[in-house]
Amino acid sequence: PFEVLIIGGGPAGAAAAIYTARKGIRVGVAAERFGGQVLDTMGIENFISVSHTEGPKLVAQLEQHVKDYDVDVMNLQRAEKLIPAKREGGLHEVVLANGASLKAKAVILSTGARWRQMNVPGEDEYRNKGVAYCPHCDGPLFKGKRVAVIGGGNSGVEAAIDLAGIVAHVTLIEFDSQLRADAVLQRKLASLPNVKILTSAMTTKVNGDGEKVSGLSYKDRNSGAEHDIALEGIFVQIGLVPNTEWLKDAVALTQRGEIEIDARGETSQPGIFAAGDCTTVPYKQIVIAMGAGSTAALSAFDYMIRLPEE
Ligand code: FAD
């Protein structure tokens, strides 16, 4: 068995692996796709101390850094079930999709999250070519340009307020007849001169010139009329879904499926820790996931040294 087993190989899992291995502990990482969301990212300009990098390049460096240590990396392995230890200090079990089962004294969950997509024509084609999901990451790329934000919940309205300070104009598009964000955010949004709010509007298509986004089409759900808007960027803010469906019976999750953790990265189960986008950590970013992975690793080590000798 492993002493520490990490599930997920994004920035959180990679950081957890390095911090754990540096304690001289036997550590394994099982990841469906090593690199995680970073693999799908083009330019990264907020990875502090690196002015500009690209997702695949950062993933190669993460992998190299992990390989500097004696870490058992099991890539292309999907975890399907977690069975917590029956008694404190016992072994937790993780069952993989290939039927194998891994055991460890401590487990760190870092399975990340995925952005909910609109699933309209053009969305995939123009992803990273005008279609964006992270305003903190990509907002500055649209400085002085026109953008739409899809979604009128808290994250959509926060994104629209944030972007209105950077871009020329923001159109906020909400499917429902009213926004769902907190009233204070809605008031702030309504006060901004360069924001237009469309409700009862269903986005039907991302339009482009073959290279980048040139606009979008939406249907007015009251009149049924179709409209086109010319713009350069589309921020999709209709939900970030944690990859935790397989953990429902193992650790406490919030209503939105985030793993509940405390400041030390501890979950509801002794000896099971979690880090990054799959958790309740506020703000989902690479540097934050790396910090959280390091925290979880140090907490796992702290847990291990307190276990009675077998
Ligand atoms: P992830 O990166 O999601 O990694 C999760 C890992 O878990 C993966 O290895 C995955 O394969 C694995 N996994 C999932 N389920 C299972 C399972 N059941 N069994 C085994 N393994 C599993 N952040 C920034 O700071 N700057 C940016 O510029 C930026 N741009 C972004 C652009 C895009 C298009 C996207 C999608 C995100 C961007 N982000 C950016 C956000 C950033 O990528 C995430 O915050 C960060 O990757 C989270 O790290 P993580 O390790 O928690 O999860």
py3Dmol code that shows the C-alpha trace and the ligand (Angstrom):
import py3Dmol

protein = """\
ATOM      1  CA  PRO A   1       0.000   0.000   0.000  1.00  0.00           C
ATOM      2  CA  PHE A   2       0.916   3.645  -0.351  1.00  0.00           C
ATOM      3  CA  GLU A   3       1.400   5.917   2.583  1.00  0.00           C
ATOM      4  CA  VAL A   4      -0.217   8.783   0.695  1.00  0.00           C
ATOM      5  CA  LEU A   5      -2.346   8.306  -2.427  1.00  0.00           C
ATOM      6  CA  ILE A   6      -3.321  11.330  -4.494  1.00  0.00           C
ATOM      7  CA  ILE A   7      -6.283  11.171  -6.870  1.00  0.00           C
ATOM      8  CA  GLY A   8      -6.031  13.785  -9.631  1.00  0.00           C
ATOM      9  CA  GLY A   9      -2.997  15.127 -11.447  1.00  0.00           C
ATOM     10  CA  GLY A  10      -3.706  18.825 -12.005  1.00  0.00           C
ATOM     11  CA  PRO A  11      -1.817  21.625 -10.254  1.00  0.00           C
ATOM     12  CA  ALA A  12      -3.274  20.636  -6.863  1.00  0.00           C
ATOM     13  CA  GLY A  13      -2.327  16.966  -7.219  1.00  0.00           C
ATOM     14  CA  ALA A  14       1.144  17.750  -8.593  1.00  0.00           C
ATOM     15  CA  ALA A  15       1.890  20.127  -5.714  1.00  0.00           C
ATOM     16  CA  ALA A  16       0.602  17.571  -3.193  1.00  0.00           C
ATOM     17  CA  ALA A  17       2.823  14.882  -4.758  1.00  0.00           C
ATOM     18  CA  ILE A  18       5.974  17.018  -4.570  1.00  0.00           C
ATOM     19  CA  TYR A  19       5.349  18.157  -1.003  1.00  0.00           C
ATOM     20  CA  THR A  20       4.604  14.595   0.115  1.00  0.00           C
ATOM     21  CA  ALA A  21       7.567  13.015  -1.693  1.00  0.00           C
ATOM     22  CA  ARG A  22       9.901  15.568  -0.107  1.00  0.00           C
ATOM     23  CA  LYS A  23       8.954  14.090   3.278  1.00  0.00           C
ATOM     24  CA  GLY A  24      10.372  10.734   2.155  1.00  0.00           C
ATOM     25  CA  ILE A  25       6.936   9.160   2.104  1.00  0.00           C
ATOM     26  CA  ARG A  26       5.770   6.496  -0.367  1.00  0.00           C
ATOM     27  CA  VAL A  27       3.361   8.363  -2.620  1.00  0.00           C
ATOM     28  CA  GLY A  28       1.254   7.516  -5.659  1.00  0.00           C
ATOM     29  CA  VAL A  29      -0.782   9.724  -8.002  1.00  0.00           C
ATOM     30  CA  ALA A  30      -3.667   8.301 -10.030  1.00  0.00           C
ATOM     31  CA  ALA A  31      -4.980  10.717 -12.646  1.00  0.00           C
ATOM     32  CA  GLU A  32      -7.448  10.357 -15.455  1.00  0.00           C
ATOM     33  CA  ARG A  33      -5.467  12.954 -17.400  1.00  0.00           C
ATOM     34  CA  PHE A  34      -2.261  14.326 -15.887  1.00  0.00           C
ATOM     35  CA  GLY A  35      -2.260  18.129 -16.179  1.00  0.00           C
ATOM     36  CA  GLY A  36      -6.007  18.581 -15.768  1.00  0.00           C
ATOM     37  CA  GLN A  37      -7.597  21.828 -16.920  1.00  0.00           C
ATOM     38  CA  VAL A  38      -4.174  23.341 -17.546  1.00  0.00           C
ATOM     39  CA  LEU A  39      -3.883  21.115 -20.623  1.00  0.00           C
ATOM     40  CA  ASP A  40      -6.870  22.968 -22.121  1.00  0.00           C
ATOM     41  CA  THR A  41      -5.459  26.417 -21.432  1.00  0.00           C
ATOM     42  CA  MET A  42      -3.648  28.563 -23.964  1.00  0.00           C
ATOM     43  CA  GLY A  43      -1.989  31.649 -22.493  1.00  0.00           C
ATOM     44  CA  ILE A  44      -1.414  31.830 -18.746  1.00  0.00           C
ATOM     45  CA  GLU A  45      -0.374  35.258 -17.471  1.00  0.00           C
ATOM     46  CA  ASN A  46      -1.234  35.048 -13.774  1.00  0.00           C
ATOM     47  CA  PHE A  47       1.069  32.229 -12.719  1.00  0.00           C
ATOM     48  CA  ILE A  48       3.018  34.450 -10.378  1.00  0.00           C
ATOM     49  CA  SER A  49       6.705  34.950 -11.233  1.00  0.00           C
ATOM     50  CA  VAL A  50       6.152  33.696 -14.804  1.00  0.00           C
ATOM     51  CA  SER A  51       4.979  36.567 -17.037  1.00  0.00           C
ATOM     52  CA  HIS A  52       3.620  34.304 -19.739  1.00  0.00           C
ATOM     53  CA  THR A  53       3.385  30.585 -20.296  1.00  0.00           C
ATOM     54  CA  GLU A  54       1.145  28.116 -22.078  1.00  0.00           C
ATOM     55  CA  GLY A  55      -0.893  25.275 -20.606  1.00  0.00           C
ATOM     56  CA  PRO A  56       0.877  22.318 -22.244  1.00  0.00           C
ATOM     57  CA  LYS A  57       4.276  23.840 -21.390  1.00  0.00           C
ATOM     58  CA  LEU A  58       3.330  24.293 -17.734  1.00  0.00           C
ATOM     59  CA  VAL A  59       2.030  20.705 -17.621  1.00  0.00           C
ATOM     60  CA  ALA A  60       5.357  19.406 -19.003  1.00  0.00           C
ATOM     61  CA  GLN A  61       7.161  21.331 -16.256  1.00  0.00           C
ATOM     62  CA  LEU A  62       4.771  20.045 -13.596  1.00  0.00           C
ATOM     63  CA  GLU A  63       5.397  16.494 -14.793  1.00  0.00           C
ATOM     64  CA  GLN A  64       9.169  17.015 -14.797  1.00  0.00           C
ATOM     65  CA  HIS A  65       9.107  18.438 -11.279  1.00  0.00           C
ATOM     66  CA  VAL A  66       7.036  15.494 -10.018  1.00  0.00           C
ATOM     67  CA  LYS A  67       9.426  13.043 -11.737  1.00  0.00           C
ATOM     68  CA  ASP A  68      12.376  14.579  -9.898  1.00  0.00           C
ATOM     69  CA  TYR A  69      11.057  12.581  -6.945  1.00  0.00           C
ATOM     70  CA  ASP A  70      10.163   8.968  -6.408  1.00  0.00           C
ATOM     71  CA  VAL A  71       6.449   9.308  -7.135  1.00  0.00           C
ATOM     72  CA  ASP A  72       4.435   6.466  -8.656  1.00  0.00           C
ATOM     73  CA  VAL A  73       2.431   8.323 -11.354  1.00  0.00           C
ATOM     74  CA  MET A  74      -0.467   6.282 -12.708  1.00  0.00           C
ATOM     75  CA  ASN A  75      -1.772   8.315 -15.639  1.00  0.00           C
ATOM     76  CA  LEU A  76      -5.000   7.527 -17.532  1.00  0.00           C
ATOM     77  CA  GLN A  77      -6.492   5.938 -14.425  1.00  0.00           C
ATOM     78  CA  ARG A  78      -9.987   6.937 -13.400  1.00  0.00           C
ATOM     79  CA  ALA A  79     -11.043   6.455  -9.785  1.00  0.00           C
ATOM     80  CA  GLU A  80     -14.618   5.242  -9.370  1.00  0.00           C
ATOM     81  CA  LYS A  81     -15.037   4.566  -5.678  1.00  0.00           C
ATOM     82  CA  LEU A  82     -13.494   5.584  -2.369  1.00  0.00           C
ATOM     83  CA  ILE A  83     -13.981   3.356   0.640  1.00  0.00           C
ATOM     84  CA  PRO A  84     -12.776   5.152   3.784  1.00  0.00           C
ATOM     85  CA  ALA A  85     -10.940   3.164   6.444  1.00  0.00           C
ATOM     86  CA  LYS A  86     -13.207   1.445   8.947  1.00  0.00           C
ATOM     87  CA  ARG A  87     -11.079   2.625  11.867  1.00  0.00           C
ATOM     88  CA  GLU A  88      -8.827   5.629  12.327  1.00  0.00           C
ATOM     89  CA  GLY A  89      -5.341   4.807  11.115  1.00  0.00           C
ATOM     90  CA  GLY A  90      -6.627   1.975   8.890  1.00  0.00           C
ATOM     91  CA  LEU A  91      -6.237   1.801   5.117  1.00  0.00           C
ATOM     92  CA  HIS A  92      -8.499   3.699   2.736  1.00  0.00           C
ATOM     93  CA  GLU A  93      -9.304   1.983  -0.548  1.00  0.00           C
ATOM     94  CA  VAL A  94      -9.713   3.557  -3.989  1.00  0.00           C
ATOM     95  CA  VAL A  95     -11.216   1.424  -6.736  1.00  0.00           C
ATOM     96  CA  LEU A  96     -10.174   2.295 -10.305  1.00  0.00           C
ATOM     97  CA  ALA A  97     -12.238   1.944 -13.486  1.00  0.00           C
ATOM     98  CA  ASN A  98      -9.922  -0.866 -14.637  1.00  0.00           C
ATOM     99  CA  GLY A  99     -10.970  -2.877 -11.576  1.00  0.00           C
ATOM    100  CA  ALA A 100      -7.704  -2.481  -9.672  1.00  0.00           C
ATOM    101  CA  SER A 101      -7.836  -1.263  -6.118  1.00  0.00           C
ATOM    102  CA  LEU A 102      -5.271   0.975  -4.411  1.00  0.00           C
ATOM    103  CA  LYS A 103      -4.811   1.303  -0.665  1.00  0.00           C
ATOM    104  CA  ALA A 104      -3.251   4.055   1.415  1.00  0.00           C
ATOM    105  CA  LYS A 105      -3.055   5.391   4.949  1.00  0.00           C
ATOM    106  CA  ALA A 106      -3.903   8.898   3.753  1.00  0.00           C
ATOM    107  CA  VAL A 107      -5.687  10.010   0.591  1.00  0.00           C
ATOM    108  CA  ILE A 108      -5.626  13.445  -1.047  1.00  0.00           C
ATOM    109  CA  LEU A 109      -8.518  14.172  -3.408  1.00  0.00           C
ATOM    110  CA  SER A 110      -7.684  16.692  -6.151  1.00  0.00           C
ATOM    111  CA  THR A 111     -10.003  15.792  -9.016  1.00  0.00           C
ATOM    112  CA  GLY A 112     -10.699  19.376 -10.075  1.00  0.00           C
ATOM    113  CA  ALA A 113     -13.750  20.661 -11.859  1.00  0.00           C
ATOM    114  CA  ARG A 114     -15.139  21.347 -15.319  1.00  0.00           C
ATOM    115  CA  TRP A 115     -16.942  24.391 -16.699  1.00  0.00           C
ATOM    116  CA  ARG A 116     -20.504  23.730 -17.772  1.00  0.00           C
ATOM    117  CA  GLN A 117     -20.761  24.404 -21.490  1.00  0.00           C
ATOM    118  CA  MET A 118     -23.611  26.000 -23.452  1.00  0.00           C
ATOM    119  CA  ASN A 119     -23.490  23.159 -26.007  1.00  0.00           C
ATOM    120  CA  VAL A 120     -24.287  25.409 -28.943  1.00  0.00           C
ATOM    121  CA  PRO A 121     -22.695  25.349 -32.403  1.00  0.00           C
ATOM    122  CA  GLY A 122     -19.386  27.223 -32.516  1.00  0.00           C
ATOM    123  CA  GLU A 123     -18.622  26.936 -28.784  1.00  0.00           C
ATOM    124  CA  ASP A 124     -16.012  24.193 -29.151  1.00  0.00           C
ATOM    125  CA  GLU A 125     -14.654  25.543 -32.429  1.00  0.00           C
ATOM    126  CA  TYR A 126     -13.935  28.967 -30.905  1.00  0.00           C
ATOM    127  CA  ARG A 127     -12.862  27.847 -27.420  1.00  0.00           C
ATOM    128  CA  ASN A 128      -9.746  29.913 -26.569  1.00  0.00           C
ATOM    129  CA  LYS A 129     -10.434  31.915 -29.759  1.00  0.00           C
ATOM    130  CA  GLY A 130     -12.918  34.240 -28.117  1.00  0.00           C
ATOM    131  CA  VAL A 131     -14.932  31.730 -26.096  1.00  0.00           C
ATOM    132  CA  ALA A 132     -13.601  31.874 -22.527  1.00  0.00           C
ATOM    133  CA  TYR A 133     -14.602  30.545 -19.130  1.00  0.00           C
ATOM    134  CA  CYS A 134     -12.397  32.399 -16.655  1.00  0.00           C
ATOM    135  CA  PRO A 135     -12.656  36.200 -16.369  1.00  0.00           C
ATOM    136  CA  HIS A 136      -9.696  36.411 -13.941  1.00  0.00           C
ATOM    137  CA  CYS A 137      -7.572  34.614 -16.516  1.00  0.00           C
ATOM    138  CA  ASP A 138      -8.715  35.937 -19.859  1.00  0.00           C
ATOM    139  CA  GLY A 139     -10.408  39.267 -19.089  1.00  0.00           C
ATOM    140  CA  PRO A 140      -7.319  41.395 -19.923  1.00  0.00           C
ATOM    141  CA  LEU A 141      -7.134  39.779 -23.397  1.00  0.00           C
ATOM    142  CA  PHE A 142     -10.336  41.642 -24.276  1.00  0.00           C
ATOM    143  CA  LYS A 143      -9.218  45.090 -23.145  1.00  0.00           C
ATOM    144  CA  GLY A 144     -11.166  47.717 -25.108  1.00  0.00           C
ATOM    145  CA  LYS A 145     -13.261  45.069 -26.910  1.00  0.00           C
ATOM    146  CA  ARG A 146     -16.922  43.995 -26.739  1.00  0.00           C
ATOM    147  CA  VAL A 147     -17.852  40.851 -24.829  1.00  0.00           C
ATOM    148  CA  ALA A 148     -20.887  38.913 -23.687  1.00  0.00           C
ATOM    149  CA  VAL A 149     -21.255  37.110 -20.380  1.00  0.00           C
ATOM    150  CA  ILE A 150     -23.589  34.122 -20.489  1.00  0.00           C
ATOM    151  CA  GLY A 151     -25.365  33.512 -17.172  1.00  0.00           C
ATOM    152  CA  GLY A 152     -26.990  35.815 -14.640  1.00  0.00           C
ATOM    153  CA  GLY A 153     -26.162  33.979 -11.426  1.00  0.00           C
ATOM    154  CA  ASN A 154     -23.560  35.284  -8.978  1.00  0.00           C
ATOM    155  CA  SER A 155     -20.593  34.178 -11.066  1.00  0.00           C
ATOM    156  CA  GLY A 156     -22.007  35.680 -14.275  1.00  0.00           C
ATOM    157  CA  VAL A 157     -22.853  39.013 -12.677  1.00  0.00           C
ATOM    158  CA  GLU A 158     -19.499  39.143 -10.849  1.00  0.00           C
ATOM    159  CA  ALA A 159     -17.774  38.432 -14.156  1.00  0.00           C
ATOM    160  CA  ALA A 160     -19.765  41.178 -15.906  1.00  0.00           C
ATOM    161  CA  ILE A 161     -18.859  43.736 -13.203  1.00  0.00           C
ATOM    162  CA  ASP A 162     -15.208  42.668 -13.345  1.00  0.00           C
ATOM    163  CA  LEU A 163     -15.070  42.793 -17.160  1.00  0.00           C
ATOM    164  CA  ALA A 164     -16.895  46.135 -17.402  1.00  0.00           C
ATOM    165  CA  GLY A 165     -13.805  47.721 -15.837  1.00  0.00           C
ATOM    166  CA  ILE A 166     -11.532  46.314 -18.559  1.00  0.00           C
ATOM    167  CA  VAL A 167     -13.480  45.923 -21.815  1.00  0.00           C
ATOM    168  CA  ALA A 168     -15.428  48.455 -23.908  1.00  0.00           C
ATOM    169  CA  HIS A 169     -18.857  46.896 -23.520  1.00  0.00           C
ATOM    170  CA  VAL A 170     -20.484  43.928 -21.799  1.00  0.00           C
ATOM    171  CA  THR A 171     -23.773  42.264 -22.741  1.00  0.00           C
ATOM    172  CA  LEU A 172     -25.040  40.000 -19.986  1.00  0.00           C
ATOM    173  CA  ILE A 173     -27.318  37.250 -21.284  1.00  0.00           C
ATOM    174  CA  GLU A 174     -29.673  35.376 -18.935  1.00  0.00           C
ATOM    175  CA  PHE A 175     -31.954  32.543 -20.042  1.00  0.00           C
ATOM    176  CA  ASP A 176     -34.487  33.121 -17.270  1.00  0.00           C
ATOM    177  CA  SER A 177     -36.831  36.119 -17.028  1.00  0.00           C
ATOM    178  CA  GLN A 178     -34.702  37.598 -14.240  1.00  0.00           C
ATOM    179  CA  LEU A 179     -31.147  37.504 -12.913  1.00  0.00           C
ATOM    180  CA  ARG A 180     -30.444  35.148 -10.010  1.00  0.00           C
ATOM    181  CA  ALA A 181     -27.443  36.965  -8.523  1.00  0.00           C
ATOM    182  CA  ASP A 182     -27.505  38.615  -5.068  1.00  0.00           C
ATOM    183  CA  ALA A 183     -29.387  41.928  -5.046  1.00  0.00           C
ATOM    184  CA  VAL A 184     -26.265  43.927  -4.145  1.00  0.00           C
ATOM    185  CA  LEU A 185     -24.466  42.569  -7.227  1.00  0.00           C
ATOM    186  CA  GLN A 186     -27.462  43.278  -9.446  1.00  0.00           C
ATOM    187  CA  ARG A 187     -27.563  46.899  -8.217  1.00  0.00           C
ATOM    188  CA  LYS A 188     -23.871  47.311  -8.887  1.00  0.00           C
ATOM    189  CA  LEU A 189     -24.277  45.855 -12.377  1.00  0.00           C
ATOM    190  CA  ALA A 190     -27.244  48.096 -13.197  1.00  0.00           C
ATOM    191  CA  SER A 191     -25.200  51.163 -12.214  1.00  0.00           C
ATOM    192  CA  LEU A 192     -22.505  50.504 -14.831  1.00  0.00           C
ATOM    193  CA  PRO A 193     -22.800  52.584 -18.024  1.00  0.00           C
ATOM    194  CA  ASN A 194     -21.200  50.061 -20.404  1.00  0.00           C
ATOM    195  CA  VAL A 195     -23.325  47.038 -19.513  1.00  0.00           C
ATOM    196  CA  LYS A 196     -26.495  45.859 -21.226  1.00  0.00           C
ATOM    197  CA  ILE A 197     -28.632  43.159 -19.615  1.00  0.00           C
ATOM    198  CA  LEU A 198     -30.758  40.796 -21.714  1.00  0.00           C
ATOM    199  CA  THR A 199     -33.129  38.437 -19.906  1.00  0.00           C
ATOM    200  CA  SER A 200     -35.288  35.642 -21.370  1.00  0.00           C
ATOM    201  CA  ALA A 201     -32.559  35.250 -23.952  1.00  0.00           C
ATOM    202  CA  MET A 202     -31.290  31.892 -25.139  1.00  0.00           C
ATOM    203  CA  THR A 203     -27.881  31.817 -26.787  1.00  0.00           C
ATOM    204  CA  THR A 204     -28.190  29.668 -29.909  1.00  0.00           C
ATOM    205  CA  LYS A 205     -24.879  30.023 -31.721  1.00  0.00           C
ATOM    206  CA  VAL A 206     -21.325  31.324 -31.465  1.00  0.00           C
ATOM    207  CA  ASN A 207     -20.415  33.109 -34.693  1.00  0.00           C
ATOM    208  CA  GLY A 208     -16.906  33.477 -36.042  1.00  0.00           C
ATOM    209  CA  ASP A 209     -14.831  34.314 -39.077  1.00  0.00           C
ATOM    210  CA  GLY A 210     -13.069  30.941 -39.118  1.00  0.00           C
ATOM    211  CA  GLU A 211     -10.270  32.181 -36.849  1.00  0.00           C
ATOM    212  CA  LYS A 212     -11.967  33.945 -33.979  1.00  0.00           C
ATOM    213  CA  VAL A 213     -15.309  34.918 -32.502  1.00  0.00           C
ATOM    214  CA  SER A 214     -17.187  37.681 -34.312  1.00  0.00           C
ATOM    215  CA  GLY A 215     -20.490  37.541 -32.447  1.00  0.00           C
ATOM    216  CA  LEU A 216     -23.310  35.416 -31.157  1.00  0.00           C
ATOM    217  CA  SER A 217     -26.925  34.673 -31.977  1.00  0.00           C
ATOM    218  CA  TYR A 218     -29.684  34.482 -29.403  1.00  0.00           C
ATOM    219  CA  LYS A 219     -33.389  33.889 -29.374  1.00  0.00           C
ATOM    220  CA  ASP A 220     -35.740  36.197 -27.471  1.00  0.00           C
ATOM    221  CA  ARG A 221     -37.776  33.630 -25.524  1.00  0.00           C
ATOM    222  CA  ASN A 222     -40.782  35.959 -25.293  1.00  0.00           C
ATOM    223  CA  SER A 223     -41.146  36.906 -28.951  1.00  0.00           C
ATOM    224  CA  GLY A 224     -39.276  33.971 -30.476  1.00  0.00           C
ATOM    225  CA  ALA A 225     -37.270  36.416 -32.587  1.00  0.00           C
ATOM    226  CA  GLU A 226     -33.640  35.649 -33.423  1.00  0.00           C
ATOM    227  CA  HIS A 227     -30.997  38.341 -32.988  1.00  0.00           C
ATOM    228  CA  ASP A 228     -27.269  38.659 -33.723  1.00  0.00           C
ATOM    229  CA  ILE A 229     -24.784  40.668 -31.644  1.00  0.00           C
ATOM    230  CA  ALA A 230     -21.353  41.597 -32.964  1.00  0.00           C
ATOM    231  CA  LEU A 231     -18.611  41.146 -30.353  1.00  0.00           C
ATOM    232  CA  GLU A 232     -15.136  39.725 -29.810  1.00  0.00           C
ATOM    233  CA  GLY A 233     -15.454  37.655 -26.652  1.00  0.00           C
ATOM    234  CA  ILE A 234     -17.923  35.356 -24.880  1.00  0.00           C
ATOM    235  CA  PHE A 235     -17.504  34.403 -21.213  1.00  0.00           C
ATOM    236  CA  VAL A 236     -19.574  31.353 -20.326  1.00  0.00           C
ATOM    237  CA  GLN A 237     -20.555  31.503 -16.638  1.00  0.00           C
ATOM    238  CA  ILE A 238     -23.246  28.872 -16.211  1.00  0.00           C
ATOM    239  CA  GLY A 239     -21.531  26.794 -13.578  1.00  0.00           C
ATOM    240  CA  LEU A 240     -18.329  25.099 -12.512  1.00  0.00           C
ATOM    241  CA  VAL A 241     -19.025  21.444 -11.784  1.00  0.00           C
ATOM    242  CA  PRO A 242     -16.677  19.638  -9.360  1.00  0.00           C
ATOM    243  CA  ASN A 243     -15.540  16.135 -10.419  1.00  0.00           C
ATOM    244  CA  THR A 244     -16.859  14.553  -7.246  1.00  0.00           C
ATOM    245  CA  GLU A 245     -19.848  12.460  -8.371  1.00  0.00           C
ATOM    246  CA  TRP A 246     -17.913   9.334  -7.361  1.00  0.00           C
ATOM    247  CA  LEU A 247     -17.391  10.604  -3.789  1.00  0.00           C
ATOM    248  CA  LYS A 248     -21.030  11.073  -2.730  1.00  0.00           C
ATOM    249  CA  ASP A 249     -21.010   8.269  -0.190  1.00  0.00           C
ATOM    250  CA  ALA A 250     -17.434   8.757   1.019  1.00  0.00           C
ATOM    251  CA  VAL A 251     -16.951  12.367   2.206  1.00  0.00           C
ATOM    252  CA  ALA A 252     -19.206  15.331   2.972  1.00  0.00           C
ATOM    253  CA  LEU A 253     -20.024  17.423  -0.107  1.00  0.00           C
ATOM    254  CA  THR A 254     -21.891  20.708  -0.375  1.00  0.00           C
ATOM    255  CA  GLN A 255     -25.131  20.953  -2.354  1.00  0.00           C
ATOM    256  CA  ARG A 256     -23.064  21.986  -5.353  1.00  0.00           C
ATOM    257  CA  GLY A 257     -20.901  18.902  -4.982  1.00  0.00           C
ATOM    258  CA  GLU A 258     -17.794  20.603  -3.604  1.00  0.00           C
ATOM    259  CA  ILE A 259     -15.786  18.591  -1.055  1.00  0.00           C
ATOM    260  CA  GLU A 260     -16.082  20.344   2.285  1.00  0.00           C
ATOM    261  CA  ILE A 261     -12.635  21.146   3.670  1.00  0.00           C
ATOM    262  CA  ASP A 262     -11.284  23.182   6.543  1.00  0.00           C
ATOM    263  CA  ALA A 263      -8.290  25.522   6.453  1.00  0.00           C
ATOM    264  CA  ARG A 264      -5.960  22.502   6.690  1.00  0.00           C
ATOM    265  CA  GLY A 265      -7.519  20.666   3.751  1.00  0.00           C
ATOM    266  CA  GLU A 266      -9.185  18.064   5.986  1.00  0.00           C
ATOM    267  CA  THR A 267     -12.430  16.479   4.782  1.00  0.00           C
ATOM    268  CA  SER A 268     -15.152  14.962   6.975  1.00  0.00           C
ATOM    269  CA  GLN A 269     -13.156  11.678   7.111  1.00  0.00           C
ATOM    270  CA  PRO A 270      -9.987  11.373   9.197  1.00  0.00           C
ATOM    271  CA  GLY A 271      -6.996  10.704   6.934  1.00  0.00           C
ATOM    272  CA  ILE A 272      -8.756  11.944   3.778  1.00  0.00           C
ATOM    273  CA  PHE A 273      -7.734  15.386   2.552  1.00  0.00           C
ATOM    274  CA  ALA A 274      -8.725  17.422  -0.482  1.00  0.00           C
ATOM    275  CA  ALA A 275      -7.403  20.358  -2.474  1.00  0.00           C
ATOM    276  CA  GLY A 276      -8.113  22.583  -5.453  1.00  0.00           C
ATOM    277  CA  ASP A 277     -11.135  23.124  -7.675  1.00  0.00           C
ATOM    278  CA  CYS A 278     -13.002  20.047  -6.375  1.00  0.00           C
ATOM    279  CA  THR A 279     -13.295  21.634  -2.912  1.00  0.00           C
ATOM    280  CA  THR A 280     -14.966  24.536  -1.147  1.00  0.00           C
ATOM    281  CA  VAL A 281     -11.760  26.615  -1.487  1.00  0.00           C
ATOM    282  CA  PRO A 282     -12.744  30.139  -2.538  1.00  0.00           C
ATOM    283  CA  TYR A 283     -11.579  31.088  -6.056  1.00  0.00           C
ATOM    284  CA  LYS A 284     -10.456  28.459  -8.541  1.00  0.00           C
ATOM    285  CA  GLN A 285      -7.019  29.302  -9.945  1.00  0.00           C
ATOM    286  CA  ILE A 286      -3.735  27.518 -10.636  1.00  0.00           C
ATOM    287  CA  VAL A 287      -1.710  29.234  -7.903  1.00  0.00           C
ATOM    288  CA  ILE A 288      -4.530  28.670  -5.422  1.00  0.00           C
ATOM    289  CA  ALA A 289      -4.814  24.967  -6.349  1.00  0.00           C
ATOM    290  CA  MET A 290      -1.046  24.558  -5.928  1.00  0.00           C
ATOM    291  CA  GLY A 291      -1.142  26.223  -2.515  1.00  0.00           C
ATOM    292  CA  ALA A 292      -4.075  24.064  -1.477  1.00  0.00           C
ATOM    293  CA  GLY A 293      -2.324  20.883  -2.684  1.00  0.00           C
ATOM    294  CA  SER A 294       0.715  21.800  -0.605  1.00  0.00           C
ATOM    295  CA  THR A 295      -1.498  22.453   2.426  1.00  0.00           C
ATOM    296  CA  ALA A 296      -3.237  19.081   2.037  1.00  0.00           C
ATOM    297  CA  ALA A 297       0.130  17.304   1.705  1.00  0.00           C
ATOM    298  CA  LEU A 298       1.523  18.890   4.864  1.00  0.00           C
ATOM    299  CA  SER A 299      -1.703  18.036   6.729  1.00  0.00           C
ATOM    300  CA  ALA A 300      -1.504  14.437   5.477  1.00  0.00           C
ATOM    301  CA  PHE A 301       2.080  14.254   6.765  1.00  0.00           C
ATOM    302  CA  ASP A 302       0.992  15.709  10.083  1.00  0.00           C
ATOM    303  CA  TYR A 303      -1.744  13.053  10.271  1.00  0.00           C
ATOM    304  CA  MET A 304       0.702  10.226   9.451  1.00  0.00           C
ATOM    305  CA  ILE A 305       3.265  11.109  12.112  1.00  0.00           C
ATOM    306  CA  ARG A 306       0.554  10.983  14.757  1.00  0.00           C
ATOM    307  CA  LEU A 307      -0.624   7.484  13.833  1.00  0.00           C
ATOM    308  CA  PRO A 308       0.299   4.788  16.353  1.00  0.00           C
ATOM    309  CA  GLU A 309       2.935   2.287  15.176  1.00  0.00           C
ATOM    310  CA  GLU A 310       1.337  -0.807  13.602  1.00  0.00           C
TER     311      GLU A 310
END
"""
ligand_1 = """\
53
FAD
P -7.740 20.187 -12.427
O -6.768 21.010 -13.154
O -9.146 20.158 -12.902
O -7.167 18.708 -12.390
C -7.963 17.628 -11.954
C -7.216 16.315 -12.135
O -8.018 15.251 -11.612
C -6.942 15.926 -13.582
O -5.722 15.232 -13.646
C -8.120 15.007 -13.903
O -7.864 14.150 -15.000
C -8.209 14.256 -12.601
N -9.477 13.562 -12.336
C -10.747 14.032 -12.347
N -11.617 13.075 -11.983
C -10.871 11.960 -11.721
C -11.178 10.630 -11.281
N -12.424 10.227 -11.019
N -10.143 9.756 -11.128
C -8.858 10.132 -11.374
N -8.516 11.366 -11.769
C -9.509 12.276 -11.938
N -6.260 29.365 -13.822
C -5.290 30.286 -13.688
O -4.771 30.471 -12.587
N -4.856 31.006 -14.768
C -5.356 30.831 -16.018
O -4.959 31.521 -16.966
C -6.393 29.859 -16.195
N -6.969 29.655 -17.389
C -7.891 28.665 -17.539
C -8.403 28.418 -18.820
C -9.307 27.394 -19.023
C -9.829 27.133 -20.424
C -9.741 26.599 -17.915
C -10.711 25.471 -18.124
C -9.263 26.863 -16.642
C -8.334 27.905 -16.432
N -7.816 28.193 -15.171
C -6.822 29.124 -15.039
C -8.266 27.457 -13.963
C -7.235 26.400 -13.553
O -6.931 25.600 -14.686
C -7.787 25.541 -12.417
O -8.104 26.364 -11.316
C -6.763 24.497 -11.953
O -6.347 23.672 -13.024
C -7.337 23.629 -10.847
O -6.409 22.650 -10.505
P -6.860 21.278 -9.834
O -5.619 20.500 -9.689
O -7.689 21.550 -8.646
O -7.865 20.582 -10.889
"""
view = py3Dmol.view(width=600, height=400)
view.addModel(protein, "pdb")
view.setStyle({"model": 0}, {"cartoon": {"style": "trace"}})
view.addModel(ligand_1, "xyz")
view.setStyle({"model": 1}, {"stick": {}})
view.zoomTo()
view.show()
